[in-house]
């Protein structure tokens, strides 16, 4: 006869206790965070404000030595409401946790930059809304492209680093009246530097829509006197082959084809290598490393690009964008 029945509530899994949104905005909560947040934590919060959402794996690529270390710290940041998280539904298997900026994280960033929290325009309901966005997979795909570059650059032997990473929102605010790239980046390796626009293709756009963008990029190059290569990332070799034929025809129809240098790659290729230029003179060279494209298309008028970035930061974003590379390990220690 059973005489000591375990209450049902004790059979439930443990739910992490988090402060309410109201409590997370109090001075007492932020006083505790002041001694607990590391420079890496603050940098990660700023990255999520800038790039909206990152998966556990992408965050590990950015700044952690292992998945275990990433999960341990991310859980703590979640409990403090510096970050929030969600897990998208899939019919088979499980998706990784996706992280966004939470209330305490946004307030911390505002105070770091001497701003009133409401000046950021942050709303948690808006931030978490990306969980239902039809562009979630596209956003995480673009972000994964850059986190892979950063993971490569974190190895000192590579002598490389990502020196710029603009999301589509920053690009739209800067170039949106002419063209809307998925991202802008600048890669430095062994003393050479290469800047580019990224077009991340899922194979859902028509080839006509894809090639129409070349006219817009040509207009941008003519208006700014900056010839910036456009890198196309395709989901498969078949899609790449079909798109390259369409892009070749579209480039030939431009008044000044040289204004829009193009290289392509496919999913599964490391972003640091596997680039196939569209230019005929390079056709016999096969696929190239990313930095090798700098020899084909050197940066022109880069000081103008840097000045545009400075103006955009000061006037439009209010919050200072993060550096693409994480802070050094020596600067990461703080109280748990």
N, C-alpha and C positions, 0 to 999 in steps of 0.2 A: 504494500500500500504506500502510495506516494504521499508524504506528509509535508514536504518543503518544496513547493512549486516555485520555480524562478519566475519573478514578474516579467511580463512581456517586454516592458521598457528596457530591462537590462540585457535583453537579447539583441537589441538594436546596435548597429555599428556606431562607433563614436563619431560625433559631428564636431569639427573644430569650432571653438567659440571665438567669434569675431565681434569687435565693437560695432554698435549700430552706426549708420552713416552720420547721425548727429554727434555721437560720442567721438567718432574718428576726426571730427572737425574741431574738437575742443583743444584749448591750450594745454591741458593736462596730458592728453594723448600725444601731442606734438612735442611736448617737453621730454616724454619718454623716448620718442623716436630720435630725438637729437643725439642721444648717446648710443644709439643702436644702428642707425643707417650708415653703411660704409659708402665711400666714393663710388664703388661699383653699383651699389643699390640705387644711388641717386642717378648715376649715369643710365642704368637700365630703365628707370622710371621716365627719364627724359627721352630715351629711345622709343618707348611705348607711346609717349605723347606725340612724337614725330611720325612714327610708322604704324600706329594704331593697334596692331596685333602681332604677336610672335608666339610660335609654338615652343614647347619645352626643348625640343631638339635644337631649334634655332637659337634659343637663349644659351644653351650649352655651347653651341658653336661660337657664340659671341664672347663669352666671358668665363666659362667654367671648365675645370679639368675633367669632369666626368658627369654622367647623368645623375648619379647619386648625389654629388655635391650640388648640382643645379636644383634637383627636387627638394633637397633639404632647405636651401635658402629660399626658394620660391614659396614653399609652404609657410615659412615664417613671414615673408612679405605679404602673403595672402591673409594670414591671421591679423596682421597689423593694418589691413586695408590699404596698403601701399599699392598692391596689385589686386585685380580680380581675375577670375578664370572661368572658362566654360569648355565643354567637350562636345563638338558637333556630332550629330547622329549619322551613322553609316549602317547599311543593311548587313554587312559582314565585317567582322573584326572590330577594332576600336580605334578611334582617332586620338591623337595626342591632346593633352591639355593645351588650350589656347589662352594666352594671358593678355590682359589689357590694363590700362592705368585705372586705379581706383581713387576714391575721394581723398584719402590721406596723402597719396602720392602726388596728386594734382596740387593740393594745398602746399605741400612741401616745395614743389618746384616753383610755385608762384612766389613764396617767401624767399627762396634762394635768389631770385632775380629782382627782388624788391617790388613785386607787383601785388595788388590786391587779388585774392583768389578768383573773384568774379571776373577779373580782367582777362583771364585765360579763355573764357567762354566754354569751360569744361562742364559737361553734364554727364553724370554716370549713365543715365538712361540712353544717351546718344552713344557713348563709348561702347556699352554692352550691346547696342543694336547691331554691331557688325556680326554678331553671332547668327543673325538672320539674313545677312546681306547675301545677295546672289553673286557678289564679287569677292566673297571671303576666300575661295580657293585661289582666285587670281591674285589677291593681295598677299596671301601667304606664299604663293609661288614666286612673286617678285621679291619679297623679303628674303625668301630662302636663297635666291640667287646671290644676294649681297652678303648674307650671313656665311655662305660657303666661301666667298672671297675673304671675309674677315677671319674665318677659321684657318684658312691657308696662311694668311699674313701673320697670325699669332705665333707661328713657328719662326724663330729668329733666323734660321738658316736660309729662309726664302728671300730675305732682304727685300720684303715687299710690304705694302700697306695700302689700305683703302683711304684715300684722303678726302673724298667727298661722296655723299650718298643723299640725294634728294628724293623724297617720295613724290607720287603723282600730284599730291595737293600743293606742294611747293612749286613743282614744275608748272602746274596750272595757273598759280598766282603769278608766276614769272613770265611764262610764255603762252598762257592759255588763249590769248587773243589770236594766236597764229597756229600753234600746235600743242597737243597734250600728250607728251610721252609718258610711259609708265614709270620711268625713273631716270635720273641723271647720276652718273658716277664718274669718279676719277681714280685711276689705279696707278700706283707708283712702284717700280721694281728696278733694283740695281741701277739707280740714277736716272732712269727713264720714266716718263709719265704719259698716261693716255687717258683722255676723257671721252665720254660717250653718252648717248641716249639709249635707253633700253626699251624695246618693244617686246613684251612677253605675250606670245601667242598661244592660245589653247586650242586652236583649230576651229573655233566657233565663228570667227569672222569670215566673211567672204573675201576672196582674193581681191576683188574690186575695192572693197573697203580698205584692205591692207595696202594696196598700191596707191590709193588716193592720198595717204599720209605723206608720201614722198614729195608731192607738190607743196605740202605745208612745210616740210622740213627745208625744202629749197627756198621758200619764202623767208623762213627764219634766218637761214644762212645769209641771204642777200640783205636782210634788214639789219643784222647785227655785225656783219663782216666776220663772223666766226663760223668756220666749217667744222661742225662736230659730227663725227661718225655715228651712225645708227646701227645698233646691234639687235638683230632679231633672234629670239629664242623660240624654237618650235618644239612641239610635243613628240615628233617622230621624224625619221629620215624621209619618209614618204611625203609628209607635209612640207618639209624643208625643200625637197626637190621640186615639188609643184610650185611652191611659193617663189623659189629662186627664179624660175622661168618667168613668172609674172612680174617679179621685181626687175629683172633684166630688161623686159620690154618697157616697163614704166620709166626706168632710169634713162633709157635711150630716147624717150619722148620729151625729156626735160630740155629746156633751153641751155642750161649749164649743168650737165650731169655730174661734173666734178664737185659740185656743192654738197652732194649727199653721198659720202662714202658709206658702204654697207658691208657688213659681215654677218654670217649666220651660224647658228649652232643648234643642237638638239638636246632634249631632256636626256639625262644620263651622262652627258659630257660635263667634265669639270669646267666651271666658268673661267678658270685660269688658262684653259687650253681648248683645242677643238674648234677654233674659229675659221670659217671658210670665207675669205673675201669675195665679193661679187665682182671686183675689178678684173678685167681680162688679163692684164700683165701678171697678176698674182695667181692666175688659175693653175699654173703648173706647180705651185709651191705646196699644194695640199693644205691641210688644216694647220693653223698657227696658234702659238700661245697668245694670250690676250695682250701682253706687253709688246709682242712682235708687231702688232698692228700699229704701234707708235712709229715704227720705221716707215710704214706705208703712208700714214696720215699723221704727221707731227701736229702737236697742239699749236694753234694760231691764236694770237690775241688773248692768251690765257689771263693776263692781268685784268682784262675787261670782265671775264667770267668771274674772277675773284671779287671785283668791285661790285658786280651785280649781286653776288652772294651776300656781301656785307650790307648792301642797301636793303636787300630783301629781309635779312635778319633783323635789322634795326627798325625798319618802318612797318613791315607787314606781320611778322610772326609774333612780335612782342617777347615771346619766350626764346631764349638763346638755344639754337639747335645743338644737339650733342655732337661731339667728335665721333666719326665712324668707328674708330678703334677704342677698345675699353681702357680704363685706367690701369696702370701697372699693378702687379700683384701686391707690392709693398704697401699700396694705399688702400687695401681692401679690408683691413682688420677693424673690427668694432665689436661692441658687446653683443652677445646673442639676444 
